[in-house]
Amino acid sequence: MADADVPGQGPGDGLVEEPSRSILRSETWIVLALSLGASGVSALISFIGSVTKPGGLKDQAATLNGSHAPGRPWLDLAWQLFGIASALVPVVLVAHLLLRERAGGLRAIGFDRRRPGFDLSRGVALAAVIGGSGLLLYLGARAAGFNLTVVPEALPDVWWKIPVLIASAVQNAVLEEVIVVGYLLRRLGQLGWSPLAALAVSSVLRGSYHLYQGIGGFVGNMVMGALFVLLYRRWGRVGPLVAAHALIDIVAFVGYALLAGRVGWLPTP
């Protein structure tokens, strides 16, 4: 495996001059500020608002996919598609930065079509393990009063509801795994961070932007983040992680749309 394909390693052989550490550090801060780092700050503010609000956390709701134009389905669809597309802009930026580095773009972190069978098979297995345990953790944390009631979707019953939920799930998976695992670990490795420190930063960052859900969302996603980092280092690809994350979110979003109000064990506001 070439250096450009090794997670967390330096730039590819084609570079004439390696970017300085100050440039890489500034670049990393900019990418995070435009994406999930900003989401982490937003989630923290939201969490502070929730814990200081009268009443318990489980009596409050966190809606993941809501309507942007109630009663106006075509305008709502336009906003949904705009939100999904604009959220992927940081991924395009990362691809550009890795191309400029002559590392092969997103191929450097294993997000390409070279091994679709490998990515999908391991993604399905990983989703099966994490999905069930994640649901149990959420139900337990909510029952203990540590988590808000998560509402995966609150979209109107229109023809585009399920496709938008699937697209939203895929967008979440691509954004998070490319930024928080592939890109961040590569840059931290180039900046001289130890593998353990890089794992901690990636995991805490993943937990931070889920803090709006409550303590359960923070802890559960931090543990998931640590596991994903270890698997990425083993496999050298974010492809399986994207597949697993997308499947977990698709089941959560679409499953809630189909089951909410129809089964007693699924919390609703």
N, C-alpha and C positions, 0 to 999 in steps of 0.2 A: 504494500500500500504506500502510495506516494505521500510526502509530507503534507501536501495540500488537502489530502483526504483524511488525515488523522485529526480527530476532534481535539480542539484546544491547542493545536500546533501552529507554527509560524506560517508565513505566506508561501505561496507556491514557488517553484523553481524559475518561473518566468519573470519574476520581479527583477527590475534593474536596481531598485533601491528600496529597502525595507522602510515602511513608515516608522517614524519615531514613536516612542512610547507616549509622548504628550499628545500626538495626533490621534493615536489609537484610543487613548483615554478620553479625549474630547469627543471623538466620534461615538464612542460607546454611550457617553452621557447624553448626547444628542438623540441617538436612536431610542434610548429608554425614555427620555423626556417626551418624545413624540408618540410613544406607544404605552407599554405596560408599566413603566415607571410612573408615568402620570396617572395611570389607572390605580396604582397602589396608593398614591396620595389621595385620590378621590375616594377610594374605598375606606381609607382611614377616617376621613372627614365624615363619611356616611355612617361609619360604625360609631363614632363619637356621638353623632346625632341620635342614633338608635339607643345607645346605652343611657343617654341623658334624658330620653323621652319617658314620660310616665308610662308604667306598664312593663310587662316582661318582653323579652326579645321574641319569644315564640308567638306573641300576640301581634307582632309586626310582620310585614311581608316585604320580600325583596323580589321584584319582578324582573326577569331576565329578557324576555322578548315581549314588549308591549306595543300597543298601537300608537302611531305618531299622528294619525289624523282620524279619530273616531267618526264613523258615519260617512267617510269619504274613502272607499276602498282603493280606488285607483291612485289617489294622492298618497294614501298610506303605503301602497306597494312601492311607489316611487321613492318614498323616504326609506323604506326597508332596504331596497336595493342600493340606494346611495350609502346608507350606513354600513352595509356589508362591504361594498367596494372600497370606501374610504378607509375602513379599518385595516385593509390589506396594504395600504400605501407603505407603511414601515417595512413590510416584507419585500416590496419592490426596492426600497432604499437599501436594505441589506444585500439583496441580490446585486445591485449596482456596485456597492462597496466591495463585495467579494470578487466581482468581475474586474474592478479597477485594480484590485490586489493581485489579479491574475491567478486567483485560486480556483477558478472554474465556476464562479457564481454559486448558486445554491447547491450545486453538485458537491462542493467542498464539505458540506455538512450532511450530505446524504439525503437531500430532498430532490429527487429526480426519478426518472422512469427506468433506471437500469435494473432494478430488482423488485418488480411489482409483486411477484408471488411471495418473496421473503417479507416484504413490508406488510402485505395484507394478512398473511398467516399469523405472523407474530403480533400484529395489531389486534386481530380478533381474539387471540388467546389472552393478551394483556387486558383488553377491554372486559372480557368475561370475569377475570380475577378482580379487577379494580372496581368495575361497575357494581357488583353485588356488595362488596365490602364498603364502598363509598355510600351506598344507600343506607346500609345499616348504621354507619357512623352518623349520617345526617339525622336519621330518625332518633337515634340515641341522644345526640347533642340537642336536638329540638325538645325532646321530652325532658331533658335536664335543665332546660332554660338557657342554653348557651348559644342557640342559633335562632335566626329569624325563620319564618316560614318561607321557603323558597318557592316562588311561582315561576316555573320554567317558561311558561308562555301565557299571554293574555291577549292573543290576537283575535280578531273577529272571525266568524265562521264563513270564510270566503274561499274561492277555489285555489288561491295562491298560498294559503296558510301552511300546509305541509311542506311544499317546496321551499318556502322562505325559511322555515324552521330547520330544514336540512342544510340549506345554504349557510345559515347562521352558525350551525354546529361545525361545518367544515371550516368556515372563516375563523372561528375561535381556535380550532385545532392548529391550523396553519400558522396563525399569528403567534400563538403561545409557544409552540414547539420550535419554530424557526428562531424566534427572538430569545426566549428564556433558556433554551437548551443549546441549540446549534451555534447561534451567533455569540451569545454571551460567554459560553464556555471557551469558544475559540479565542475571543478577545482577552478574556482573563488569563488564558494560558500564555498568550503572546505578551501580556503585561507582567508575567512572572508569578502569578498567583499559584499557590499550591492546589492540588486536586481537591483536598478536603475543604479549603476555603472557598473555592469556586462552587463546589457542590452546595455549601451552606448558603452562599449568596443567591444562587439560582433557586434553591428551594424556598428560602424566605421571601424572595421576590414573588414567586408563584403564589405563596400563601397570602402575601400582602394585598394583591389585587382581588382576592376573594374575601377579604375581611368584611365587606359590606354584608355578607351572609351571616356573620357572627363568628364566634371562636371556633365552632366546629368546622366552618368553611375554611378558616385560616389553617388550622392544624391538619385537617384532612388533605388539603391541597399541598401543604408543605411536605407531608410524608410522600404523597404521590410524586412531587417534584424530585425528591431525593431518589426515589426508585427510578424515575425516568432518566435522571442523570447517569446512574449506574448502568442502566441498560444501553444508553447512548454510547457510553464509553466501551461497552462490550461489543455492540453491533457496529458502531461507527456511522450510524445513520439515524436521522430524525424521521425517516419515512414510516417506520413501524409506530412511532410515538404519535405522529399525526393521524394515522389510521385508527389507533386505539382511542385517542382523544375524540376524534370525530364520531366514532361509533358510540362512545359513552354519552356524548351530548345529544346525538340523534335519538337514542333510546330515551334519554331524559326528557327532551323536548316533545317528541312525538308521543311518547308514552303518556306524558302528563296530559296532552291534548285529548287523548283517547280515553284515559282512565279517571281524570279528575272529576270528583262528584259521583263516581260510579263504584268505587271501592272504598272501604272504610279506613284502610291502613295508610292511604296517601293523604298527607295534610293539605288542606286548602285554607285560604284566608277566611 
